[in-house]
Amino acid sequence: MAELLLIRHGVTSWNRERRFQGQTNIPLDEEGHRQARRVAAALAASRTAAVYASDLSRAWETARPVADTLGLPLRAEPGLRERHYGAFEGRSIDELERDWAQDFARWRAREPDFPLPGGGESLRTLQARVEAALIAIARRHAGERVVAVTHGGVLDCAYRIATGLGIAEPRKHELLNASINRIAFDESGFRLIAWGDVAHLARSDDDVVARG
């Protein structure tokens, strides 16, 4: 069995503005970097075989302190990128509700085969990509624990894959910045271990420094 610790990247300025990031490269803000250090401290004693990350900057910047703390190389995995949001990228929720009302309503309705305007991915395409990436990583590390830093849309897919929640069903699970989420894989498939752990974010910076 492989255990995957899936971590959402730290917060960015676009997260705060409720702006769609998708595959646009947006860096962590100051708080996001603090969150990354706290994730690294929380995993410092973890017996981890490898650290993977989406190759988008906000995930890479979150994963770097984790890899450095564990003394492991950081491996890029493009399959862990956020959903390609096409014309939605760079726009806020308010802007989309005003200027792209019909498309935004279809996105909110979770239509599985609706490709977002401007070359964006459908939910079904995204979920297939995410599942393939997670299976490849898990099979590469059978019997080991692996960290993978990724994005909210990818985490949503991972939760649905591990629990059997349908792709079009409303989301009731949280997708928190810098959260630690655990799933397991064997040849019978994925299963959920734990979700949405953010206890480490309550530590002070002094606690993080003290823990290395």
C-alpha positions as CSV (number, residue, x, y, z in Angstrom):
1,M,0.0,0.0,0.0
2,A,1.2,3.5,-0.8
3,E,0.1,6.5,1.4
4,L,-0.2,9.9,-0.3
5,L,-0.1,13.1,1.7
6,L,-1.7,15.6,-0.6
7,I,-1.2,19.2,0.3
8,R,-2.8,22.3,-1.2
9,H,-0.5,25.1,-1.9
10,G,-0.3,28.1,0.4
11,V,-2.4,31.2,0.0
12,T,-1.9,33.7,-2.9
13,S,-3.1,37.2,-3.5
14,W,-5.5,35.8,-6.1
15,N,-7.0,33.4,-3.5
16,R,-7.8,36.4,-1.4
17,E,-9.4,38.2,-4.4
18,R,-11.5,35.1,-5.3
19,R,-9.8,35.2,-8.7
20,F,-9.5,32.0,-10.8
21,Q,-5.8,31.0,-11.0
22,G,-6.0,27.8,-13.0
23,Q,-2.7,27.2,-14.8
24,T,-1.6,30.8,-14.5
25,N,1.6,31.1,-12.5
26,I,0.8,33.1,-9.4
27,P,3.4,33.1,-6.5
28,L,2.6,32.7,-2.8
29,D,2.1,35.8,-0.8
30,E,3.8,36.4,2.5
31,E,1.2,34.4,4.4
32,G,1.5,31.6,1.9
33,H,5.2,31.3,2.5
34,R,4.6,31.2,6.3
35,Q,2.1,28.4,5.7
36,A,4.6,26.5,3.6
37,R,7.2,26.6,6.4
38,R,4.6,25.3,8.9
39,V,3.7,22.4,6.6
40,A,7.4,21.6,6.4
41,A,7.7,21.7,10.2
42,A,4.7,19.4,10.6
43,L,6.2,16.8,8.2
44,A,9.8,17.1,9.5
45,A,9.6,13.8,11.4
46,S,7.6,12.0,8.7
47,R,9.2,8.9,7.1
48,T,8.7,10.1,3.5
49,A,10.1,8.5,0.4
50,A,9.6,11.3,-2.1
51,V,8.2,14.8,-2.5
52,Y,6.3,15.7,-5.7
53,A,4.7,19.0,-6.7
54,S,2.8,20.5,-9.5
55,D,5.2,22.6,-11.7
56,L,3.1,25.8,-11.1
57,S,4.9,28.3,-8.9
58,R,2.5,28.4,-6.0
59,A,2.7,24.6,-5.5
60,W,6.5,24.5,-6.1
61,E,7.1,27.3,-3.6
62,T,5.0,25.4,-1.0
63,A,6.8,22.1,-1.7
64,R,10.3,23.5,-1.6
65,P,10.6,23.9,2.3
66,V,9.1,20.4,2.7
67,A,11.6,18.8,0.4
68,D,14.5,20.8,2.0
69,T,13.4,19.8,5.5
70,L,13.2,16.2,4.6
71,G,16.4,16.2,2.6
72,L,14.8,15.0,-0.5
73,P,14.8,16.2,-4.1
74,L,11.7,18.0,-5.3
75,R,10.1,16.2,-8.3
76,A,7.9,18.0,-10.8
77,E,4.7,16.3,-11.8
78,P,2.7,18.2,-14.4
79,G,-0.3,15.8,-13.9
80,L,-0.8,17.6,-10.5
81,R,-1.5,21.0,-12.1
82,E,-4.7,22.8,-11.4
83,R,-7.5,22.6,-13.9
84,H,-7.0,24.7,-17.0
85,Y,-9.8,27.3,-16.6
86,G,-9.4,28.9,-20.0
87,A,-11.1,32.3,-20.3
88,F,-12.0,32.1,-16.6
89,E,-8.3,32.5,-15.5
90,G,-7.5,35.9,-14.0
91,R,-11.2,36.8,-13.5
92,S,-12.9,37.1,-10.2
93,I,-16.2,35.4,-9.3
94,D,-18.0,38.8,-9.5
95,E,-16.6,39.4,-13.0
96,L,-17.6,36.0,-14.2
97,E,-21.1,36.3,-12.8
98,R,-21.4,39.6,-14.6
99,D,-19.7,38.9,-17.9
100,W,-19.9,35.1,-18.4
101,A,-23.1,34.3,-16.7
102,Q,-24.2,31.3,-18.7
103,D,-20.8,29.6,-18.7
104,F,-20.3,30.4,-15.0
105,A,-23.7,28.8,-14.2
106,R,-22.7,25.7,-16.1
107,W,-19.4,25.6,-14.2
108,R,-21.3,25.9,-10.9
109,A,-23.7,23.1,-12.0
110,R,-20.7,20.8,-12.3
111,E,-21.5,19.6,-15.8
112,P,-18.9,16.8,-16.3
113,D,-18.4,17.3,-20.0
114,F,-18.5,21.0,-20.3
115,P,-15.1,22.3,-21.6
116,L,-14.6,25.8,-20.1
117,P,-14.5,28.6,-22.8
118,G,-11.1,29.6,-24.1
119,G,-9.6,26.1,-24.2
120,G,-10.3,25.1,-20.6
121,E,-10.7,21.5,-19.3
122,S,-13.9,19.7,-18.6
123,L,-14.3,18.1,-15.2
124,R,-14.2,14.7,-16.7
125,T,-10.9,15.4,-18.4
126,L,-9.4,16.9,-15.3
127,Q,-10.4,13.9,-13.1
128,A,-9.0,11.4,-15.6
129,R,-5.7,13.4,-15.6
130,V,-5.5,13.5,-11.8
131,E,-6.4,9.8,-11.4
132,A,-3.7,8.8,-13.8
133,A,-1.1,11.0,-12.1
134,L,-2.0,9.7,-8.6
135,I,-2.0,6.0,-9.7
136,A,1.5,6.5,-11.4
137,I,2.9,8.0,-8.2
138,A,1.4,5.4,-5.9
139,R,2.6,2.5,-8.0
140,R,6.1,4.0,-8.1
141,H,6.1,4.1,-4.3
142,A,4.3,0.9,-3.3
143,G,4.7,0.4,0.5
144,E,5.9,4.0,1.0
145,R,4.7,7.4,2.1
146,V,4.8,10.2,-0.5
147,V,4.1,14.0,-0.3
148,A,2.4,15.7,-3.3
149,V,1.8,19.4,-3.3
150,T,-1.0,20.4,-5.6
151,H,-4.2,22.5,-6.0
152,G,-7.8,22.8,-4.9
153,G,-9.3,21.3,-8.1
154,V,-6.9,18.3,-7.9
155,L,-7.7,17.7,-4.3
156,D,-11.4,17.8,-5.1
157,C,-10.8,15.0,-7.7
158,A,-8.7,13.0,-5.3
159,Y,-11.4,13.1,-2.6
160,R,-14.0,12.0,-5.1
161,I,-11.7,9.2,-6.4
162,A,-11.0,8.0,-2.8
163,T,-14.6,8.1,-1.6
164,G,-16.6,7.3,-4.7
165,L,-18.4,10.7,-4.6
166,G,-19.7,11.3,-8.1
167,I,-18.0,13.9,-10.3
168,A,-21.3,16.0,-10.6
169,E,-22.2,15.8,-6.9
170,P,-22.1,19.0,-4.8
171,R,-18.9,19.4,-2.8
172,K,-19.2,19.3,1.0
173,H,-15.6,18.6,1.7
174,E,-13.1,21.4,2.3
175,L,-10.2,22.4,0.1
176,L,-8.0,24.4,2.5
177,N,-4.8,26.2,1.6
178,A,-1.8,24.4,3.1
179,S,-4.0,21.5,4.4
180,I,-2.6,18.0,4.7
181,N,-4.9,15.3,3.2
182,R,-4.2,11.6,3.3
183,I,-5.3,8.9,0.9
184,A,-4.0,5.3,0.4
185,F,-3.7,3.2,-2.7
186,D,-3.4,-0.5,-3.4
187,E,-4.5,-2.5,-6.4
188,S,-8.1,-2.4,-5.2
189,G,-8.0,1.3,-5.6
190,F,-7.9,4.5,-3.4
191,R,-9.4,5.1,0.0
192,L,-9.6,8.1,2.3
193,I,-7.5,8.1,5.5
194,A,-7.9,11.7,6.7
195,W,-8.9,15.1,5.2
196,G,-8.4,18.8,5.8
197,D,-5.8,18.8,8.6
198,V,-4.7,22.4,9.2
199,A,-3.7,22.1,12.9
200,H,-0.1,22.9,12.0
201,L,-1.1,26.3,10.8
202,A,-2.0,27.4,14.3
203,R,1.7,27.3,15.3
204,S,3.6,30.5,15.7
205,D,6.7,31.3,13.6
206,D,8.8,30.7,16.7
207,D,7.4,27.2,16.9
208,V,8.3,26.6,13.3
209,V,11.9,27.8,13.8
210,A,12.3,25.7,16.9
211,R,11.2,22.6,15.0
212,G,13.6,23.3,12.1
